[in-house]
Each structure stands twice: as C-alpha cells, then as structure tokens.
C-alpha cells in the first residue's frame, strides 16, 4: 500500500479515525460526527494511504481494527485531548456560559442528585443545558465513546483511563404500607424472605447489591411483581401486604402511608462520579464536577441530621 505525505493529516481526520474505532461502524461514526458516510469513507481511505495499513477489516457483519489502527488511535487520543484543552476558553464564567453537558445516570442518581444540581445551575449558570443520558449498565462505554461527559453510578469501573470521585454512601431498606402486618415486627431474614416482594429490577442487566448478599446465603425472594423503576413503588405498595427493597435515599422521598424499616441485607454501596482525560482539564467541567460534589456533600449532611 503506497504511502502519501503524513503531514497532510489533520486533527479532524484523527477524530474521524477514533470515532470509527469506538463505534465500530462507519455509519454510526457519521451520525456521531454529523457527517456524511461518504466523508467518513474518504477520510479513512486517506488515512489508510498515509499509514500504509488497512486500519479496519471486515469480520462477519461488522468491522474490526487492525493492531496498527489500535496503536494509532491510542496515540492520537492523547493529542486530540490536548488540542481540545488548548481550544477551551482559559477562564470559565458560569453566569454567561451557554455550554451543553451530557451526564449519564439512572433513576437513582436523578432522584437524589439532580434536584440540587438543577437548583445550583439555575442560580449560578442558567445558560448551561444539561442532557441527561440513560446509562443502564453501559455508562463506562458511554464515557469512552464521548457520548457523555460525566457518569454518575454505583457501579465500579476497574479499567484504567477514568477519573473518579466518590460522592456519598447509601444502603438498602425495606418499605411497605403502614397497615402491613410486618410494619410492627422486626424484619428478620426469615420474615424478609417469606414476604411478598415488589422487586425493582431497574431494567437491563443491573442487579441490586442486596440480591448478591441474598444469593451468597442461598436465599431467594418470593416475587409478587417485578418493575423496572421505583418511581411508582409507593402507589403499588399502598393497601397491600407487599414489601420492597430500595436505597434509603429513595425511601426518604416516599410519603403517605409508606414507611421504611431496616433491611436484613443492607448491602452498603458508594455513588461515584467518573470522567475521562477528554474532559479532565475542561474549565467548565471542572467547575461542574465541583458543584456536583458540593451537592452530594450537602445531601450526605442532610441525611446525617435527619438520623
């Protein structure tokens, strides 16, 4: 494969290469970059000529990167992130910013952190637009692809290349209607397992941490209903003999006849904030991450006071 002048390659071409590599698709990369697929194909052909390598080869119905491509993307990623840092405004003014930020999260993070964060932004940075992205169990991939700028999640990311800040801890409690006979009894393991449960699955492949503790003891719940979100759990439990297991910060938001009691499988967990080197030096995102951390600290102190 004949090579051409390597200095003809610019940052836009390297960004296209990384997008195709991360999306594993020319068409998906075109959607992400808002370009025509023919432009993507032309750019990859130029890069193939420059580097003297096919870069991507067909495998089944998709494409896979060559070893040379993987090496190039790894080196180009650092250059692209450094260049992005250079074109960022050196000073960030929250009062005048009109930036758009994508945050990957699920119901729990939105229910606990988002109200305080929105209040902060309306006061300090009213022009910032938040785009809340459903992360399910793919928050790590969302960050890596650049589809989100921040991930809020209790899931632990073990791979390198991510920055992390722990925000607060939580644990599971049992909730039920006040009229439920179990409301006046100590929730033992046996009573808990024998109870009729409204199981919150959260959808996708997520498994709540307390289910791992149950499994470790060889126990299984008596499931009366499985639902994808705790959003309507109070209405479902009202007037029934069912109980449900949810994080304590979700239980605190329920009202009416729904009460919470200690769960024999509390399974404590951390809520963490993740981001990548792509946004690590961004003045705007540094500021936003500080606001999220402050909101989380405020939440933690509120719960300590209420206890």
C-alpha positions as CSV (number, residue, x, y, z in Angstrom):
1,X,0.0,0.0,0.0
2,X,1.6,3.2,-1.2
3,X,2.0,5.9,1.4
4,X,1.4,9.6,1.0
5,X,2.6,12.7,2.9
6,X,1.9,12.1,6.6
7,X,1.7,15.8,7.2
8,X,-1.5,16.0,5.2
9,X,-3.3,14.5,8.1
10,X,-5.1,17.0,10.4
11,X,-7.0,16.7,13.8
12,X,-10.3,16.3,12.0
13,X,-9.1,13.1,10.3
14,X,-7.7,11.7,13.6
15,X,-11.1,12.5,15.3
16,X,-12.8,10.5,12.5
17,X,-10.5,7.6,12.9
18,X,-11.2,7.5,16.7
19,X,-14.9,7.7,16.1
20,X,-14.9,4.8,13.7
21,X,-12.8,2.8,16.1
22,X,-15.1,3.5,19.0
23,X,-18.3,3.0,17.1
24,X,-17.0,0.0,15.1
25,X,-19.1,1.3,12.3
26,X,-18.7,3.9,9.5
27,X,-22.4,4.8,9.6
28,X,-22.5,5.3,13.4
29,X,-19.4,7.4,13.3
30,X,-21.0,9.5,10.7
31,X,-24.0,10.1,12.9
32,X,-21.9,11.0,15.9
33,X,-19.8,13.5,14.0
34,X,-22.8,14.8,11.9
35,X,-21.0,14.0,8.7
36,X,-22.0,12.1,5.6
37,X,-20.9,8.5,5.4
38,X,-19.0,9.2,2.2
39,X,-16.9,11.8,4.1
40,X,-16.1,9.1,6.7
41,X,-15.1,6.6,4.0
42,X,-12.9,9.2,2.1
43,X,-11.1,10.2,5.3
44,X,-10.4,6.5,6.3
45,X,-9.1,5.9,2.8
46,X,-6.7,8.8,3.1
47,X,-5.5,7.5,6.5
48,X,-5.0,4.0,5.0
49,X,-2.8,5.5,2.4
50,X,-0.8,7.6,4.9
51,X,-0.2,4.8,7.4
52,X,0.2,2.0,4.8
53,X,-2.3,-0.1,6.7
54,X,-6.0,-1.2,6.1
55,X,-6.8,0.1,9.6
56,X,-10.2,-1.7,9.6
57,X,-11.1,-5.1,8.1
58,X,-14.4,-6.9,7.7
59,X,-15.3,-9.5,10.2
60,X,-18.8,-11.1,9.9
61,X,-21.3,-8.2,9.5
62,X,-19.1,-5.6,11.2
63,X,-15.5,-4.3,11.2
64,X,-12.6,-4.7,13.5
65,X,-9.5,-2.6,13.9
66,X,-6.0,-3.8,12.9
67,X,-3.2,-3.8,15.5
68,X,-1.7,-0.8,13.7
69,X,-5.0,1.0,14.0
70,X,-5.3,0.3,17.7
71,X,-1.8,1.8,18.2
72,X,-2.6,4.9,16.2
73,X,-5.9,5.5,18.0
74,X,-4.1,5.2,21.3
75,X,-1.5,7.8,20.4
76,X,-4.0,10.1,18.6
77,X,-6.3,10.1,21.6
78,X,-3.8,11.9,23.7
79,X,-3.1,14.5,21.0
80,X,-6.8,15.1,20.4
81,X,-7.5,15.7,24.1
82,X,-4.5,18.0,24.5
83,X,-5.7,20.0,21.5
84,X,-9.2,20.2,22.9
85,X,-7.7,21.6,26.1
86,X,-5.9,24.3,24.0
87,X,-9.1,25.5,22.3
88,X,-11.1,25.6,25.6
89,X,-11.6,29.1,27.0
90,X,-8.9,29.5,29.7
91,X,-11.4,31.1,32.0
92,X,-14.9,29.8,32.6
93,X,-17.7,32.2,33.6
94,X,-20.7,30.2,34.7
95,X,-23.0,33.2,34.6
96,X,-22.6,33.7,30.9
97,X,-21.9,30.1,29.7
98,X,-24.3,28.5,27.2
99,X,-22.5,25.1,27.1
100,X,-24.3,21.8,26.8
101,X,-23.2,18.9,29.1
102,X,-24.2,15.3,28.9
103,X,-24.5,13.3,32.2
104,X,-25.1,9.6,32.1
105,X,-27.1,8.3,35.0
106,X,-30.1,6.2,36.0
107,X,-33.2,6.8,38.1
108,X,-31.4,6.7,41.5
109,X,-28.9,9.4,40.6
110,X,-31.6,11.7,39.0
111,X,-33.9,11.3,42.0
112,X,-31.1,12.1,44.6
113,X,-28.7,14.5,43.0
114,X,-30.4,16.1,40.1
115,X,-32.9,18.4,42.1
116,X,-30.0,20.0,44.0
117,X,-27.8,20.3,40.9
118,X,-30.6,22.0,38.9
119,X,-31.2,24.5,41.7
120,X,-27.4,25.3,41.7
121,X,-27.3,25.7,37.9
122,X,-30.4,27.9,37.8
123,X,-28.8,30.2,40.4
124,X,-25.2,30.2,39.1
125,X,-25.2,29.1,35.5
126,X,-28.7,29.5,34.0
127,X,-27.4,29.2,30.4
128,X,-26.0,25.7,30.8
129,X,-28.0,23.0,29.2
130,X,-28.0,19.5,30.8
131,X,-28.6,16.5,28.7
132,X,-29.4,13.5,31.0
133,X,-28.5,10.3,29.2
134,X,-29.8,6.9,30.5
135,X,-26.7,4.9,31.3
136,X,-28.2,1.5,32.4
137,X,-25.1,-0.7,32.6
138,X,-23.3,0.9,29.7
139,X,-22.1,4.1,31.4
140,X,-18.5,3.2,31.0
141,X,-18.9,2.7,27.2
142,X,-20.8,6.0,27.0
143,X,-17.9,7.9,28.6
144,X,-15.4,6.1,26.5
145,X,-17.2,6.9,23.3
146,X,-17.6,10.5,24.3
147,X,-21.4,10.3,24.3
148,X,-21.4,11.6,27.9
149,X,-19.1,14.0,29.8
150,X,-19.8,12.7,33.3
151,X,-21.1,9.4,34.6
152,X,-22.9,9.1,38.0
153,X,-23.1,5.5,39.0
154,X,-22.7,3.0,41.9
155,X,-21.0,0.6,39.5
156,X,-17.3,0.2,39.9
157,X,-15.1,0.9,36.8
158,X,-11.9,-1.1,37.2
159,X,-10.3,-0.3,33.8
160,X,-7.7,2.4,33.5
161,X,-8.3,5.7,31.8
162,X,-11.0,7.0,34.1
163,X,-11.0,9.6,36.8
164,X,-13.2,9.0,39.9
165,X,-14.6,10.9,42.8
166,X,-16.7,9.2,45.5
167,X,-19.8,11.3,46.3
168,X,-21.7,9.5,49.2
169,X,-22.7,6.1,50.5
170,X,-26.1,4.5,50.8
171,X,-27.7,1.2,51.8
172,X,-30.9,-0.7,51.3
173,X,-34.0,-0.5,53.4
174,X,-37.4,-2.3,53.3
175,X,-40.5,-0.2,52.5
176,X,-44.2,-1.1,53.0
177,X,-47.6,0.2,53.8
178,X,-48.2,1.2,57.4
179,X,-51.0,-1.3,57.6
180,X,-48.8,-4.2,56.5
181,X,-48.5,-6.6,59.5
182,X,-44.7,-6.7,59.0
183,X,-44.6,-3.0,59.8
184,X,-44.9,-3.7,63.5
185,X,-42.4,-6.6,63.6
186,X,-38.6,-6.8,63.5
187,X,-37.6,-7.7,59.9
188,X,-35.7,-10.9,60.4
189,X,-34.1,-12.8,57.5
190,X,-36.9,-15.4,57.6
191,X,-39.7,-12.9,57.5
192,X,-38.0,-10.9,54.8
193,X,-37.6,-14.0,52.5
194,X,-41.1,-15.2,53.2
195,X,-42.7,-11.8,52.5
196,X,-44.3,-10.9,49.2
197,X,-41.9,-8.7,47.3
198,X,-42.3,-5.9,44.7
199,X,-38.9,-6.3,43.1
200,X,-37.3,-3.3,41.4
201,X,-35.2,-4.6,38.6
202,X,-34.1,-1.2,37.1
203,X,-34.1,-2.9,33.7
204,X,-31.2,-4.0,31.5
205,X,-28.6,-6.3,33.2
206,X,-28.4,-4.4,36.5
207,X,-28.6,-6.4,39.8
208,X,-29.1,-4.6,43.1
209,X,-26.4,-5.2,45.6
210,X,-28.6,-6.7,48.2
211,X,-29.5,-9.5,45.8
212,X,-25.9,-10.5,45.8
213,X,-26.0,-10.8,49.6
214,X,-29.1,-13.0,49.3
215,X,-27.5,-15.2,46.7
216,X,-24.5,-15.6,48.9
217,X,-26.7,-17.2,51.5
218,X,-28.5,-19.3,49.0
219,X,-31.8,-17.4,49.6
220,X,-34.4,-16.3,47.0
221,X,-37.2,-13.8,47.3
222,X,-40.9,-14.5,46.9
223,X,-41.6,-12.1,44.0
224,X,-45.2,-10.9,43.5
225,X,-44.3,-8.3,40.9
226,X,-41.2,-7.1,39.1
227,X,-41.0,-3.5,38.0
228,X,-38.3,-1.6,36.1
229,X,-38.2,1.6,38.3
230,X,-39.1,2.6,41.9
231,X,-40.8,5.7,40.6
232,X,-44.4,4.4,41.4
233,X,-43.4,2.0,44.2
234,X,-45.4,3.9,46.8
235,X,-48.7,3.6,44.9
236,X,-48.1,-0.1,44.2
237,X,-47.4,-1.0,47.9
238,X,-50.3,1.1,49.3
239,X,-53.0,-1.2,50.7
240,X,-51.2,-4.4,50.0
241,X,-49.1,-6.9,52.0
242,X,-46.1,-6.5,49.7
243,X,-42.8,-5.0,50.7
244,X,-40.0,-3.7,48.5
245,X,-36.2,-3.1,48.9
246,X,-34.8,0.2,47.8
247,X,-31.9,2.5,48.7
248,X,-32.6,4.6,51.8
249,X,-32.4,7.9,49.9
250,X,-35.2,6.7,47.6
251,X,-37.2,5.6,50.7
252,X,-36.8,9.1,52.2
253,X,-38.6,10.6,49.3
254,X,-41.7,8.5,49.7
255,X,-44.7,9.9,51.7
256,X,-48.2,8.9,52.7
257,X,-48.7,5.6,54.3
258,X,-45.4,4.1,53.2
259,X,-42.8,3.6,55.9
260,X,-39.3,2.1,55.9
261,X,-37.6,-0.3,58.3
262,X,-34.1,-1.8,58.5
263,X,-33.4,-4.5,55.9
264,X,-31.6,-7.6,57.0
265,X,-29.5,-7.3,53.8
266,X,-28.5,-3.6,53.8
267,X,-25.6,-4.0,51.2
268,X,-23.9,-0.6,51.6
269,X,-22.7,1.0,48.3
270,X,-21.0,4.1,47.1
271,X,-22.2,6.5,44.5
272,X,-19.3,7.7,42.4
273,X,-18.7,10.3,39.7
274,X,-16.5,9.3,36.7
275,X,-15.0,11.2,33.8
276,X,-12.1,10.8,31.3
277,X,-9.0,12.7,30.3
278,X,-11.0,14.1,27.4
279,X,-12.8,16.4,29.9
280,X,-10.4,16.4,32.8
281,X,-8.9,19.8,32.1
282,X,-12.0,21.5,30.8
283,X,-12.6,24.6,32.9
284,X,-16.4,24.3,32.6
285,X,-16.5,20.6,33.5
286,X,-14.0,21.1,36.4
287,X,-16.5,23.7,37.7
288,X,-19.5,21.5,37.2
289,X,-17.9,18.5,38.9
290,X,-17.2,20.7,41.9
291,X,-20.8,21.7,42.1
292,X,-21.9,18.1,41.9
293,X,-19.5,17.1,44.7
294,X,-20.8,20.0,46.8
295,X,-24.4,19.0,46.2
296,X,-23.5,15.4,47.2
297,X,-21.9,16.6,50.4
298,X,-25.0,18.6,51.2
299,X,-27.2,15.6,50.6
300,X,-25.0,13.5,52.9
301,X,-25.1,16.1,55.7
302,X,-28.9,16.3,55.4
303,X,-29.3,12.6,56.0
304,X,-26.9,12.6,58.9
305,X,-29.0,15.4,60.5
306,X,-32.3,13.6,59.9
307,X,-30.9,10.4,61.5
